[in-house]
Amino acid sequence: MQIRSITLSTSLPQVMGILNVTPDSFSDGGQHNTLQAALEQARAMEAAGATIIDIGGESTRPGAPDVNLDEELARVVPVVEALRAQSDIVISIDTSKAPVMREALAVGGDLINDVRALQEPGCREVVAEYGVPVCLMHMQGQPRTMQANPHYEDLFTDIENFFTQQIAACEAAGISRDKILLDPGFGFGKTLEHNYQLLNELERFHRFNMPLLVGMSRKSMIGNLTGQPVDKRLAGSLAVATIAALKGAQIIRVHDVEETADVVKVASYMNTL
């Protein structure tokens, strides 16, 4: 899959830098919620090796409250527009709202990254209209309640069935199959064991022949094992990023871009041997 100047490949994963323009994201909420601060962080991540910037205006951490449409538009669209004026980097829009998708794509967005897999009203239609790539993520439940009691009849079968259904719905809406990426949704309605089962057998999802995006950076799946607070989870984050890269993830979504870019280079070389 080609997105602007990058080609998604299992041989060299792309590093997606996380840019939360929110006051309440679990790791960096409030740090980049002015236009200038957001732009500075985006350009710093680009310089550090990110080839994609993922801009989100609504926290999806466990228990997060919903953000109204006007507020999310005000947070996201100016940043997308300003960053596009400064850079040719791939801009991903982390949203589940069709109007945010539409306005962000209109001012320069390249990719939709939706934790609700385009299931909200109007989302598939917007993506089909613009013909942009989209990442469909698996989530059991909703952010407010997803970690209450995650349960699966069979973890992989349930997630694979979800992907099959959502891919079919996208194709029926006019979204080309070769525009779809998949994300198993680490930390979204998953126990600690679920998360590491998914990571251990991540390559199973290659059967869809679609690029895989993974996001584990600084999450509780790391903190619950290491006992480290959010701001001290770099080592654990690099460990899981390494495993994901070795298992063929095409995009790794992270807070710590420079360090992850080095990990990706080493893992990619290992994949050539």
Residue frames relative to the residue before (quaternion, step in Angstrom):
aa qw qx qy qz dx dy dz
M 1.0000 0.0000 0.0000 0.0000 0.00 0.00 0.00
Q 0.2139 -0.7713 0.5914 0.0982 3.55 -0.93 0.97
I 0.0158 0.7665 -0.6417 0.0213 3.58 -0.93 0.95
R 0.7853 -0.1302 0.0137 0.6051 3.56 -0.30 1.28
S 0.8313 -0.2185 0.1585 0.4858 3.58 -0.74 -1.03
I 0.6590 0.5165 -0.3260 0.4391 3.62 1.20 -0.06
T 0.2330 -0.7385 0.6182 0.1349 3.52 -1.22 0.67
L 0.3368 -0.7488 0.5341 0.2013 3.58 -0.70 1.06
S 0.0956 0.7996 -0.5750 0.1444 3.53 -0.72 1.15
T 0.4951 -0.6433 0.4894 0.3186 3.59 -1.12 0.63
S 0.6108 0.5813 -0.3559 0.4029 3.60 1.18 -0.38
L 0.7947 0.0496 -0.0400 0.6037 3.61 1.15 -0.50
P 0.2544 -0.7929 0.5343 0.1454 3.60 -0.13 1.24
Q 0.3935 -0.6853 0.5622 0.2438 3.53 -1.19 0.64
V 0.3296 -0.7248 0.5698 0.2035 3.56 -1.11 0.71
M 0.1667 -0.7770 0.6048 0.0528 3.55 -0.73 1.17
G 0.2414 -0.7861 0.5559 0.1211 3.56 -0.62 1.14
I 0.3725 -0.7429 0.5219 0.1924 3.56 -0.89 1.00
L 0.0016 -0.7811 0.6239 -0.0245 3.56 -0.83 1.04
N 0.0664 -0.8120 0.5797 -0.0133 3.56 -0.16 1.32
V 0.1080 -0.7836 0.6103 0.0426 3.58 -0.53 1.17
T 0.4218 0.6816 -0.4428 0.4019 3.49 0.84 1.19
P 0.4575 -0.6701 0.4968 0.3078 3.59 -1.21 0.36
D 0.8030 0.3504 -0.1093 0.4696 3.59 1.19 -0.43
S 0.3336 0.7251 -0.5428 0.2615 3.64 1.05 0.47
F 0.6283 -0.6166 0.3176 0.3523 3.56 -1.03 0.82
S 0.7747 0.3694 -0.1962 0.4742 3.60 1.00 -0.70
D 0.8424 0.0903 0.0104 0.5312 3.57 0.77 -1.01
G 0.2252 0.8097 -0.5154 0.1674 3.58 1.15 0.51
G 0.8115 0.2644 -0.2123 0.4759 3.55 -0.94 0.95
Q 0.5938 0.6056 -0.3701 0.3790 3.60 1.18 -0.31
H 0.8132 0.2160 -0.0737 0.5354 3.59 1.05 -0.73
N 0.4345 0.7382 -0.4341 0.2790 3.59 1.11 0.56
T 0.5707 0.4353 -0.4624 0.5205 3.54 1.06 0.88
L 0.6442 -0.5528 0.3532 0.3933 3.57 -1.12 0.60
Q 0.6800 0.4973 -0.2999 0.4475 3.58 0.84 -0.94
A 0.6645 0.4980 -0.3077 0.4644 3.58 0.92 -0.89
A 0.6429 0.5266 -0.3196 0.4552 3.57 1.00 -0.80
L 0.6677 0.4966 -0.3018 0.4653 3.58 0.92 -0.89
E 0.6434 0.5222 -0.3247 0.4560 3.58 0.95 -0.82
Q 0.6677 0.4905 -0.3027 0.4712 3.57 0.96 -0.84
A 0.6372 0.5303 -0.3290 0.4524 3.59 0.97 -0.80
R 0.6902 0.4671 -0.2864 0.4728 3.58 0.86 -0.92
A 0.6186 0.5342 -0.3433 0.4628 3.59 1.09 -0.67
M 0.6598 0.4902 -0.3108 0.4772 3.59 0.97 -0.79
E 0.6157 0.5357 -0.3446 0.4639 3.58 1.04 -0.72
A 0.6710 0.4966 -0.2923 0.4665 3.57 0.92 -0.90
A 0.6800 0.5013 -0.2784 0.4570 3.57 1.14 -0.67
G 0.7117 -0.4790 0.2557 0.4457 3.58 1.24 -0.11
A 0.4617 0.6569 -0.4712 0.3652 3.59 1.21 0.09
T 0.2030 -0.7698 0.5917 0.1266 3.55 -1.06 0.78
I 0.7337 0.2346 -0.1666 0.6155 3.56 1.38 -0.10
I 0.1460 -0.7482 0.6390 0.1021 3.57 -1.09 0.77
D 0.1894 -0.7916 0.5770 0.0670 3.56 -0.73 1.14
I 0.1146 -0.8312 0.5440 0.0076 3.57 -0.32 1.30
G 0.0326 0.8182 -0.5700 0.0677 3.56 -0.69 1.12
G 0.2022 -0.8095 0.5458 0.0767 3.55 -0.97 0.92
E 0.7201 0.3241 -0.2449 0.5625 3.57 1.27 0.28
S 0.3913 -0.7243 0.5149 0.2392 3.56 -0.66 1.07
T 0.1385 -0.7795 0.6055 0.0814 3.56 -1.05 0.83
R 0.2763 0.7529 -0.5441 0.2467 3.56 1.12 0.60
P 0.6478 -0.5154 0.3674 0.4241 3.62 -1.15 0.44
G 0.8182 0.2234 -0.1892 0.4949 3.57 -0.85 1.02
A 0.4331 0.7270 -0.4519 0.2823 3.59 1.26 -0.03
P 0.4261 -0.6849 0.5218 0.2776 3.61 -1.01 0.77
D 0.5681 -0.5811 0.4534 0.3661 3.56 -1.23 0.41
V 0.2792 -0.7211 0.6085 0.1783 3.55 -1.26 0.56
N 0.4405 -0.7042 0.4771 0.2872 3.59 -0.85 0.89
L 0.6979 -0.5230 0.3077 0.3805 3.53 -1.23 0.60
D 0.6783 0.5040 -0.3125 0.4338 3.59 0.76 -0.98
E 0.6553 0.5118 -0.3134 0.4588 3.57 0.99 -0.81
E 0.6687 0.4911 -0.3099 0.4644 3.58 0.91 -0.83
L 0.6208 0.5293 -0.3383 0.4692 3.59 1.00 -0.75
A 0.6772 0.5045 -0.2918 0.4491 3.57 0.90 -0.94
R 0.6661 0.4983 -0.3008 0.4664 3.57 1.09 -0.64
V 0.7849 0.4126 -0.1807 0.4255 3.56 0.81 -1.06
V 0.7053 0.5241 -0.3027 0.3691 3.58 0.63 -1.12
P 0.6696 0.4869 -0.3388 0.4469 3.67 0.80 -0.78
V 0.6387 0.5215 -0.3338 0.4569 3.59 1.04 -0.69
V 0.6369 0.5178 -0.3255 0.4694 3.59 0.95 -0.84
E 0.6780 0.5023 -0.2935 0.4493 3.57 0.83 -0.99
A 0.6927 0.4750 -0.2823 0.4635 3.58 0.88 -0.93
L 0.6557 0.5017 -0.3208 0.4642 3.59 0.96 -0.78
R 0.6388 0.5198 -0.3364 0.4568 3.59 0.97 -0.77
A 0.6337 0.5341 -0.3324 0.4502 3.59 1.06 -0.68
Q 0.7378 0.4236 -0.2161 0.4790 3.58 1.16 -0.60
S 0.8285 0.1630 -0.0043 0.5357 3.58 1.07 -0.68
D 0.3774 -0.7054 0.5555 0.2269 3.54 -1.28 0.54
I 0.3439 0.7546 -0.4964 0.2569 3.60 1.24 0.21
V 0.5525 -0.5883 0.4657 0.3629 3.59 -1.17 0.55
I 0.1589 -0.7874 0.5927 0.0581 3.57 -0.82 1.06
S 0.1463 -0.7786 0.6091 0.0380 3.52 -0.75 1.18
I 0.2436 -0.7648 0.5833 0.1246 3.56 -1.04 0.83
D 0.1898 -0.7897 0.5797 0.0658 3.56 -0.55 1.25
T 0.3865 0.7052 -0.4974 0.3254 3.58 -0.02 1.31
S 0.2726 -0.7400 0.5880 0.1797 3.53 -1.34 0.37
K 0.6010 0.5742 -0.3422 0.4381 3.58 1.30 0.12
A 0.4937 -0.6937 0.4442 0.2788 3.58 -0.74 1.07
P 0.6755 0.4855 -0.3333 0.4437 3.67 0.81 -0.79
V 0.6238 0.5128 -0.3463 0.4775 3.60 1.07 -0.64
M 0.6158 0.5365 -0.3410 0.4655 3.58 0.97 -0.79
R 0.6844 0.5081 -0.2920 0.4337 3.55 0.77 -1.07
E 0.7239 0.4432 -0.2643 0.4580 3.59 0.73 -1.02
A 0.6576 0.5016 -0.3195 0.4625 3.59 1.01 -0.73
L 0.6415 0.5029 -0.3236 0.4805 3.59 1.02 -0.72
A 0.6383 0.5549 -0.3227 0.4249 3.57 1.03 -0.78
V 0.7544 0.3601 -0.2100 0.5070 3.60 1.11 -0.59
G 0.8100 -0.3419 0.1364 0.4566 3.59 1.16 0.40
G 0.4353 0.6928 -0.4746 0.3244 3.61 1.19 0.10
D 0.2943 -0.7896 0.5232 0.1270 3.57 -1.12 0.74
L 0.8049 0.1567 0.0061 0.5723 3.56 1.11 -0.73
I 0.2355 -0.7461 0.6025 0.1580 3.59 -1.07 0.73
N 0.0912 -0.7756 0.6245 0.0089 3.55 -0.90 1.04
D 0.0429 0.8588 -0.5000 0.1030 3.56 -0.04 1.33
V 0.3638 -0.7524 0.5106 0.2019 3.57 -0.57 1.17
R 0.7046 0.4185 -0.2609 0.5102 3.60 1.23 -0.35
A 0.4541 -0.7556 0.4051 0.2424 3.57 1.29 0.45
L 0.6533 -0.5624 0.2947 0.4124 3.59 1.00 0.92
Q 0.4136 0.7354 -0.4570 0.2815 3.60 1.14 0.46
E 0.5667 0.5821 -0.3957 0.4284 3.61 1.23 -0.23
P 0.6761 -0.5375 0.3163 0.3925 3.62 -1.13 0.64
G 0.8527 0.2172 -0.1690 0.4441 3.54 -1.02 0.91
C 0.5277 0.6815 -0.4073 0.3019 3.59 1.17 -0.35
R 0.6588 0.5009 -0.3252 0.4576 3.58 0.85 -0.87
E 0.6397 0.5459 -0.3231 0.4341 3.56 1.01 -0.82
V 0.6489 0.5088 -0.3212 0.4658 3.60 0.98 -0.81
V 0.6723 0.4926 -0.3023 0.4625 3.58 0.86 -0.94
A 0.6423 0.5143 -0.3226 0.4679 3.60 0.99 -0.79
E 0.6487 0.5355 -0.3150 0.4396 3.57 0.96 -0.87
Y 0.7520 0.3938 -0.2153 0.4829 3.57 0.88 -0.93
G 0.3399 -0.7854 0.4661 0.2247 3.59 1.21 -0.34
V 0.4269 0.7122 -0.4536 0.3236 3.56 1.17 0.56
P 0.5847 -0.5489 0.4428 0.4008 3.59 -1.22 0.31
V 0.1031 -0.7876 0.6060 0.0426 3.55 -1.20 0.59
C 0.2522 -0.7450 0.5978 0.1550 3.55 -1.08 0.78
L 0.1997 -0.7725 0.5978 0.0781 3.55 -0.77 1.14
M 0.1203 -0.8131 0.5679 0.0446 3.58 -0.59 1.13
H 0.3782 -0.6957 0.5593 0.2452 3.55 -1.14 0.64
M 0.0910 0.7596 -0.6402 0.0697 3.55 -0.98 0.94
Q 0.2498 -0.7336 0.6082 0.1722 3.56 -0.94 0.86
G 0.8031 0.1490 -0.1448 0.5584 3.59 -0.52 1.18
Q 0.5262 -0.5862 0.5002 0.3597 3.55 -1.24 -0.61
P 0.6960 -0.4990 0.2936 0.4247 3.63 -1.11 0.53
R 0.6400 0.5571 -0.3402 0.4053 3.58 0.94 -0.80
T 0.8288 0.2125 -0.0624 0.5138 3.60 1.02 -0.81
M 0.4343 0.7764 -0.4153 0.1898 3.59 1.25 -0.28
Q 0.7290 0.4212 -0.2512 0.4775 3.60 1.10 -0.56
A 0.3680 0.7604 -0.4748 0.2468 3.60 1.26 0.16
N 0.7782 -0.2086 0.1705 0.5673 3.59 0.82 -0.95
P 0.0689 -0.8376 0.5404 0.0416 3.62 0.49 1.13
H 0.0740 0.7955 -0.5944 0.0922 3.56 -0.89 0.97
Y 0.0430 -0.7890 0.6129 0.0006 3.56 -1.03 0.84
E 0.4897 -0.6071 0.5297 0.3332 3.55 -1.16 0.60
D 0.7390 -0.1361 0.0983 0.6524 3.54 1.04 -0.91
L 0.4826 -0.7282 0.3975 0.2809 3.55 -0.38 1.27
F 0.7508 0.4056 -0.2402 0.4627 3.59 0.60 -1.09
T 0.6466 0.5190 -0.3302 0.4511 3.58 0.93 -0.82
D 0.6531 0.5185 -0.3166 0.4521 3.58 0.94 -0.88
I 0.6898 0.4638 -0.2876 0.4758 3.59 0.89 -0.90
E 0.6417 0.5143 -0.3284 0.4646 3.60 0.96 -0.78
N 0.6402 0.5115 -0.3266 0.4710 3.60 1.01 -0.75
F 0.6161 0.5367 -0.3369 0.4679 3.57 1.05 -0.78
F 0.6680 0.4944 -0.3079 0.4632 3.59 0.84 -0.94
T 0.6384 0.5358 -0.3304 0.4429 3.59 0.91 -0.87
Q 0.6712 0.4991 -0.2893 0.4655 3.57 0.95 -0.91
Q 0.7107 0.4597 -0.2732 0.4571 3.58 0.85 -0.94
I 0.5991 0.5375 -0.3602 0.4717 3.59 1.08 -0.61
A 0.6535 0.5102 -0.3105 0.4651 3.59 0.95 -0.87
A 0.6497 0.5120 -0.3164 0.4644 3.59 0.99 -0.82
C 0.6420 0.5149 -0.3202 0.4692 3.58 1.04 -0.76
E 0.6606 0.5007 -0.3112 0.4649 3.57 0.90 -0.89
A 0.6414 0.5261 -0.3213 0.4567 3.58 1.02 -0.78
A 0.6836 0.4718 -0.2716 0.4862 3.57 1.19 -0.60
G 0.6232 -0.5790 0.3310 0.4084 3.58 1.27 0.00
I 0.4885 0.6319 -0.4470 0.4028 3.58 1.25 0.32
S 0.4198 -0.7253 0.4908 0.2384 3.55 -0.71 1.09
R 0.5641 -0.6262 0.4294 0.3245 3.56 -0.99 0.87
D 0.6897 0.4892 -0.2928 0.4465 3.58 1.02 -0.71
K 0.6105 0.5218 -0.3552 0.4783 3.58 1.32 0.25
I 0.6201 0.5886 -0.3220 0.4066 3.60 1.28 -0.08
L 0.1211 -0.7401 0.6589 0.0587 3.53 -1.11 0.92
L 0.2619 -0.7714 0.5623 0.1421 3.58 -1.21 0.48
D 0.0737 -0.7679 0.6360 0.0211 3.56 -1.16 0.76
P 0.3674 -0.7652 0.4792 0.2234 3.65 -0.53 1.08
G 0.4605 -0.7446 0.4074 0.2599 3.59 1.25 -0.04
F 0.0017 0.8156 -0.5762 0.0518 3.56 0.64 1.10
G 0.8279 0.2112 -0.1708 0.4908 3.56 -0.85 1.01
F 0.6449 0.4984 -0.3206 0.4826 3.58 1.25 -0.06
G 0.8074 -0.1446 0.0506 0.5697 3.56 0.06 1.30
K 0.5617 0.5619 -0.3929 0.4630 3.57 0.99 0.91
T 0.3919 -0.6689 0.5719 0.2682 3.57 -1.13 0.67
L 0.7019 -0.4190 0.3435 0.4625 3.56 -1.30 0.06
E 0.6702 0.4962 -0.2983 0.4643 3.57 0.90 -0.92
H 0.6138 0.5447 -0.3494 0.4522 3.60 0.97 -0.80
N 0.6681 0.5260 -0.3089 0.4261 3.57 0.83 -1.01
Y 0.7354 0.4162 -0.2501 0.4727 3.58 0.84 -0.90
Q 0.5518 0.5527 -0.3999 0.4797 3.58 1.20 -0.32
L 0.6497 0.5158 -0.3106 0.4641 3.58 0.96 -0.88
L 0.6729 0.4895 -0.3009 0.4658 3.57 0.90 -0.90
N 0.6573 0.5398 -0.3081 0.4261 3.57 0.95 -0.89
E 0.7928 0.2126 -0.1084 0.5608 3.58 1.08 -0.69
L 0.1339 0.8439 -0.5084 0.1069 3.56 1.11 0.68
E 0.6236 0.5818 -0.3414 0.3950 3.56 1.03 -0.78
R 0.4996 0.6560 -0.4355 0.3611 3.62 1.17 -0.29
F 0.6666 0.5256 -0.3076 0.4299 3.57 1.06 -0.70
H 0.4948 0.6528 -0.4374 0.3712 3.60 1.22 -0.11
R 0.5146 0.6571 -0.4239 0.3517 3.59 1.19 -0.30
F 0.6125 0.5501 -0.3504 0.4466 3.59 1.22 -0.40
N 0.2917 -0.7773 0.4995 0.2474 3.59 1.26 -0.34
M 0.5274 0.5656 -0.4339 0.4623 3.53 0.98 0.98
P 0.5804 -0.5863 0.4156 0.3830 3.61 -1.04 0.63
L 0.2826 -0.7522 0.5750 0.1543 3.55 -1.12 0.76
L 0.1359 -0.7501 0.6442 0.0619 3.52 -1.02 0.95
V 0.0407 -0.7968 0.6025 0.0203 3.58 -0.93 0.86
G 0.0609 -0.7879 0.6126 0.0171 3.54 -1.13 0.75
M 0.1289 0.8057 -0.5626 0.1328 3.57 -0.35 1.27
S 0.3869 0.7857 -0.4300 0.2192 3.55 1.33 -0.25
R 0.8805 -0.0178 -0.0439 0.4716 3.55 -0.86 1.16
K 0.4350 0.7355 -0.4436 0.2703 3.61 1.22 0.12
S 0.6923 -0.4947 0.3379 0.4022 3.54 -1.32 0.30
M 0.5437 0.6025 -0.4126 0.4136 3.62 1.14 -0.39
I 0.6583 0.4472 -0.2914 0.5308 3.57 1.26 -0.42
G 0.6869 0.5011 -0.2850 0.4425 3.57 0.84 -0.98
N 0.6618 0.5179 -0.3129 0.4425 3.58 1.01 -0.75
L 0.6673 0.4592 -0.3002 0.5037 3.58 1.21 -0.40
T 0.7704 0.3877 -0.1920 0.4683 3.56 0.86 -0.98
G 0.3827 -0.7254 0.4835 0.3060 3.56 1.17 -0.55
Q 0.5202 0.6590 -0.3986 0.3692 3.57 1.28 0.18
P 0.4849 -0.6334 0.5088 0.3238 3.59 -1.13 0.61
V 0.7514 -0.4315 0.2560 0.4286 3.55 -1.29 0.37
D 0.7374 0.4442 -0.2507 0.4429 3.59 0.84 -0.92
K 0.7149 0.3850 -0.2631 0.5210 3.61 1.25 0.09
R 0.4807 0.6836 -0.4176 0.3567 3.56 1.11 0.68
L 0.2857 0.7891 -0.5053 0.2010 3.59 1.19 0.40
A 0.6767 0.5027 -0.3150 0.4361 3.59 0.76 -0.99
G 0.6713 0.4885 -0.2965 0.4721 3.57 0.91 -0.88
S 0.6358 0.5334 -0.3228 0.4550 3.56 1.04 -0.79
L 0.6605 0.4944 -0.3053 0.4755 3.57 1.01 -0.79
A 0.6073 0.5577 -0.3545 0.4411 3.58 1.08 -0.68
V 0.7181 0.4268 -0.2709 0.4783 3.59 0.79 -0.95
A 0.6003 0.5465 -0.3638 0.4567 3.61 1.10 -0.58
T 0.6234 0.5403 -0.3309 0.4581 3.57 1.04 -0.78
I 0.6643 0.5019 -0.3025 0.4640 3.56 0.89 -0.96
A 0.6583 0.5144 -0.3111 0.4531 3.58 0.92 -0.91
A 0.6527 0.5106 -0.3150 0.4626 3.58 0.97 -0.84
L 0.6595 0.5056 -0.3070 0.4639 3.59 0.98 -0.82
K 0.7087 0.4358 -0.2472 0.4966 3.57 1.18 -0.57
G 0.6560 -0.6052 0.2808 0.3529 3.55 1.23 0.42
A 0.3132 0.7293 -0.5445 0.2712 3.61 1.12 0.47
Q 0.3495 -0.7667 0.5029 0.1927 3.58 -0.88 0.91
I 0.7759 0.1369 -0.0921 0.6089 3.60 1.16 -0.53
I 0.0967 -0.7766 0.6213 0.0379 3.56 -0.92 0.95
R 0.2327 -0.8070 0.5380 0.0714 3.54 -0.52 1.30
V 0.0994 0.8404 -0.5109 0.1512 3.58 -0.45 1.23
H 0.4677 -0.6171 0.5500 0.3130 3.51 -1.42 0.24
D 0.7610 0.3648 -0.1728 0.5078 3.59 0.96 -0.94
V 0.1686 -0.8656 0.4663 0.0704 3.52 0.32 1.33
E 0.6859 0.5140 -0.3152 0.4075 3.59 0.69 -1.04
E 0.6875 0.4792 -0.2808 0.4678 3.56 0.88 -0.96
T 0.6663 0.4997 -0.3058 0.4613 3.58 0.97 -0.84
A 0.6022 0.5601 -0.3604 0.4401 3.60 1.05 -0.68
D 0.6412 0.5045 -0.3218 0.4804 3.59 1.05 -0.70
V 0.6225 0.5432 -0.3278 0.4582 3.57 1.00 -0.87
V 0.6628 0.5251 -0.2997 0.4419 3.55 0.90 -0.98
K 0.6411 0.5294 -0.3288 0.4479 3.58 0.97 -0.80
V 0.6695 0.4899 -0.2984 0.4720 3.58 0.95 -0.89
A 0.6732 0.4957 -0.2961 0.4620 3.57 0.87 -0.97
S 0.6409 0.5349 -0.3248 0.4445 3.57 1.00 -0.81
Y 0.6345 0.5132 -0.3315 0.4734 3.57 1.03 -0.75
M 0.6285 0.5348 -0.3313 0.4574 3.57 1.00 -0.82
N 0.6551 0.5317 -0.3114 0.4372 3.57 1.03 -0.78
T 0.6461 0.5265 -0.3243 0.4475 3.60 1.21 -0.36
L 0.6059 0.6063 -0.3483 0.3794 3.60 1.19 -0.43
